[in-house]
Each structure stands twice: as C-alpha cells, then as structure tokens.
C-alpha cells in the first residue's frame, strides 16, 4: 500500500514540533529541580521502571519527560515508514527520515548518561546541542516533503553564503548559550556541580554574539528586499530579525531580573525558534533546481483513470 506525500509531510512536521517540544519539557525538568527525579537509567529507580508516589512531583516530572521519547519515536518511525512506502520512492526523503529516528535513539542514550553522571553540565549541554541537530534534520525532512510545490528562484552565491554564515553564527550562539547555562543556577538539582566558569563573562560574550547575529540577519533582510528572491526569502529574513530581537529582549530581562524560571524557559523556546528561523532563511535562499515530482498514481488509479482523447491529427 502506497501513501501520499501529504502524509509524509504531516509526519515530518509533527516530528519537527515534537523535537522542539521535548527541548522545552527537558528545560522544565531542569528548571523545576527534577533532573534527578528518576535517579537512575533506564529504570526510574533500581526497583521500578516508573516513578512512585513517594518520589513526589520531581519524579513525576522527570518520568513524564522520559515518556515523551516514545512519542518522538512513534513519529520518527511513522515518518520513515511513510517515506519508504511513498511512490516513486525518494532517497532525499528517506535519508532525513532515517536520521531523525537515529537521532532520537541517540538522544535517549545521552539522556541516560546525563542522569548517570549526576547532570554533568557538559553532558547536559551536549544533550541540548544534539536536539538542535535533530531539529535541523527534521526541518529538512519537512521542507523536502513540500517541494512538489513550485521551486523558489535560485539566488546569487553571495546571498547563499550570507545565509550559511548566519547558520554558523547561530550554532556558535547556541553553543555558548549552553555553556552559560552550565555556569548558572538552574542545574536541575540543588546538589549538582556547575562547570566552574564565570557566568557574568560568559553572559556578556553570549550577548555580543547575539548582536553579531542580529547584524547578519539585518544585512540579509536588506539584501533580500533589494533583489528578486521571492516572497519566502523576504518573509524568512523578516521573521529571523523579529525572533532575534524578541529573544534578545527576553535574554536581557532574565539576566537583570535574576533568571526567573519562566523567562529562562521562554528563552529556551526562543533558542529553538531562532534556529528554525535561521534554517528557513538558508532554505529560502538556497535555491532549488526544480520541484520534486508528485507521487505516481497506483496501478488501480491508472486503470480507473479515463484515457485522454487523442488529437485527430495523430490518429
């Protein structure tokens, strides 16, 4: 049985949203001090696979976050099966679908290592950055599943290079942000060691990198308004600038108000949205040679379809 490209697209989009969502719920685990709510892995305790009433809210929060891995796995497996059953089969959809599933499996193991190392801040940071990679792959899967629509105009090499520089700058910003988090107060448990670096110095570095990214995004926004690159690129550039401004505002407010948990969680969401916005701009400016062909009809559909009339001159 074949499937429709629309189903592949929906599963890919669901996987993208779910991988963003688990970053937020993982942040909630840390911000509520529930990082060791389940003190071991893969079990929640030495004697139980699930949290117990005696473990309180922290055990429930951590165990609930672990359960979301099954949601991510189901979406990833569904996306891979749908991409496999699509006709004609398209390797450019199969590869990201398989990579998302592999990434989810790897993340489960890293999550376990995070618990077994008592929330080592460097492992926690790695856990986040692997999610960033999975989000990029899931975004690619979703976008490729949409390419049966008209292709975007092919842009110039300088614009594509600028978009690639923005991707690198965003990755650097996110990486430094994880190090800042590793030096700060929200460790996930009251007895967890931090990375020992100066949070104030790191915060200023992080802020300066965000200003650099804003400048690059602003340059891209001006450039796409000056040349014919299509509406997608213009919207993507404007959205990236807006998200960076909003994210920077939240970052400044949280810094000067003592890092309240709600704002830290909002900043975490903003980091994912900034990453997706940067990916979207790169995609919009990347240029595509043409649309992905729509799936061919099945044998039954071809048999049921009426034959086109033959022109008189070709009889």
N, C-alpha and C positions, 0 to 999 in steps of 0.2 A: 504494500500500500504506500503510495506516494503522499507527500504532504505539500502544503502550499508555502510559498515564500513568506506570506503574511504570518504564518505560524512561527516560522524560524525567526522572523523579525520580532514578534511579540516575546518569544522566549529569550532572545538576546537582550531585549530591553529590560525584561524582568530580571535577568541576571545582573545587568548593569546596576539597576536600582538596589537589588539585594546586596550587592557587594559594597555599595555606598552605605547602605543601611547598617551593615554589620560593623563598619568602622564607627558609626555613631553609637551603636549599642555597646561596642567594646570600650568606647570612651566613657559611656555611662558606668560600666563596671569599674573603671579606674577612678572616676570622679566620686563614686559613692563608697570608695574604700572596699570594694568587693572583689578585688583582684585575686585574693586567696580565699574567697568564699568556698570554693572547692579546693582544698589544699593539695590535691594530687591529680594525676592524669595517667591513663584515660578515665579511670573512675573518678567520681566526685570525692569519695573518701576511700580509705583502704577496704572498707566493708560494704560500700554502696556505690552503685552507678549513678544514683540520683541524690539531690540534696535532701536533707531531712528537716523536720520542723525544728529540731534543736539547733540547727545551723543558722536559723533566723533569716533576715532579709538578704544578707550578704551571700549566703549560699544559694538562695533563690535567684538572685540577680546573675550570679556567675553561671549557674547551671542553665538558666534561661538563655544566656548568650551562647552557650555551647550548643544548645538545641538548634539555634539558627543555622549552624553549619549544615544540618540536614536539609534545610530549605534551600540553601545555596547549592548543595549537591544535587538536589532534585531538579532545580532549574538548569544547572550545568549539564546534567545527564540528558534532560529533555532537549536542550538545545543541540547537543551533539547528535542524538538520535534523529532529530528533525533535519539537521543539516545532512546527515548520511542518507536519509530517505528522500531528500529533495531530488527532483529530476528536471533537467540534467544535473548530475552531481557536480558540485563546485568546490574544489580543494581550497579556494580562497575563503570559503565559509567554514570548511571542516577544520582547518588548522587553528583558527582562533577559538572555535567551539571546544576543541580538544584541550587547548592551552588553558582555557578558563577552568575546565574540570581539573586539570593537573594542578593549577594554582590553588584551587580550593582545598585539594588534598594536602598540598604542601603547607598551606596556612593552618590546617588542623594540627599538623605535627609541630609547627613553630609555636602555635598557641600552647600546646602541651609542654614544650621546652620552656616557654615563658613561665608557666606555673612551677615546673620542676626546678627552675633556677631562682625561685622566690622573686619573680618580677624584676629580673635584672634589666636596668633601663636601656641597655644597648640591645637586648633581645626584644624588648617592647618596641623600641624604635624600628628594628628590623621587621617586626610583625606588621607595623603600620605601613612601611615602605613597600612590602610585598603586596599589601592590599592596593596600594597605588598602582603597581604594575598590573595587577589583575583588573582593576578598573579600566586601565588603558586598553587591555586586550578585549574586555567585554564591550567597551565603546567601539573598538574596531569591528568586532563581530556584528554589532548592531548596525553600524553605518554601512558596512558591506552588504548587509541584507536589505538595505534600502536602495541600492544602486541600480535597480531595474528602472528607476526614475531617470529623467534626463540628466546627463552629466553636467557638471559645473564647468565654466570657462577655465581653460588652462592658463594659469597665472605665470608671471615672469619669475626667473630664477631668484632675483633679489628678494621678492616678497616671500617665496618659499623658504629662503634662507632665514629671513627675519622670523618667520613662524617657527622654524626649527630652533632658533636661538631662544625664543620665548619658551619653548618646551624645556630646554636645558635649564634656563633660568628658574622656571617653576619647580623643576625637580630639585635644584640646589636649595631653593627657598624652603621646600617641604622637608628636605633632609635636615637643614639647620633647625627648622621648627621642631623636629623630633628630638634633637639634642637639647634644645631649650626646655622642652617638656621633661626630659630626663634629668635636668638640673633643678626643676621646680618642685613645688609642694605636693602636687597631685600624683602620688606614686602608685596608688591602687591599694595600699595597705599602710597603716601607721608605722610599721616596723621595717619597711623596705628602704634599703640604701639608695642614694641618688648617685649620679655619675661623677660628682665631685667638682664639676666645672662651675664657673661663676655665672649665675643666671642673668645678672644685670648686663654683663658684657655681651653674652650671647643674645640677649633680647635686643640690644642695640644693633648688633650685626644682622639679626633677623629683620629688624625694621628697615635697615638700609637696603637690604636685598629686595624687600617689598617695594621700596621706592624705585629701585632699578627696574623691577618687573613692570611697575606702573608706567615708567617711561618708555619701555619697549612696547607695551600694549598701546600706549598713546600714539607712538610712531606708526604702529600698524593701522590704527584707526584712521589716522590722517592719510596714510598711503592708500588704503582701500577706497577712500572717498574721492581720491584723485584719479583713479584708473577704473576701467571697466572689469570688475572681478565678480559681479553677480551679487544678488541680494543676500545670499547665505553668508558670504565673507563679510559684508558690511554689518550684518546683524551679529555675527560671531565676534567681530572686533569690538563693537559697542558693548556687547554683553560682557566680554572679558574685562574691559575697563571698569564697568559698573561693579562687577563682582570683586575685583581687586580693591576698589575704593571702599566697598562695604566691608570686606574682610579686614582691610587695614584699620578701618574705624573701630570695628569690634576688638581688634588686637590692641589698639591704643587704650580703649576704655577698660578692657580687662586688666591691662598692665597697671594702670593708675588707680584701679579700684581693688587691688589685692587679689586678682584672679578668682573671682566668684565662679562657682561650678557651672552655673547656667551659661555665662558668657564663654567660658572655656569650651563647653560643649558646642555652642554656636560657632565658635572659631574653628572647631574641628570639622563641623559640617561645611563651613566656608572653604576650608582647605580642599575638600573633595570637589566642591563646586568650581573653585578656581582651576583645579586640574582638568576637569571636564571641559570647562570653557576654553582653556588653552589647547586641549586636544581638538576641540571643534574648530577653532581658528586654523590650526595646522591642516586639518582635513579640508576645510573650505578653500584654503589657499594652495593645497597640494596639487590640484588639477587631476582630472581623470580622463583617460583616453576615450571612454565611452561607457554607456550603461551596461550593466550586467544583463545578459539575456534572460527574459522571463522563462520560468519552467515550461518544458514542453508538455502538451496535454497527454494524458494516459491513452493507452490503446482503445479503451472503451469510449473515451471522449472523442477520439478521432473518428471512430466508427459512427458515432451518433451525430457528428457534425455534418451539415449539408455541404455538398460539393459546390464550389464556386462555379458560376456559369462560365462557359468557355466562349471567348470572343469569336464572332463569326469569321473573322479573317484568319483565325488559327485552327479552324476545324479541319 
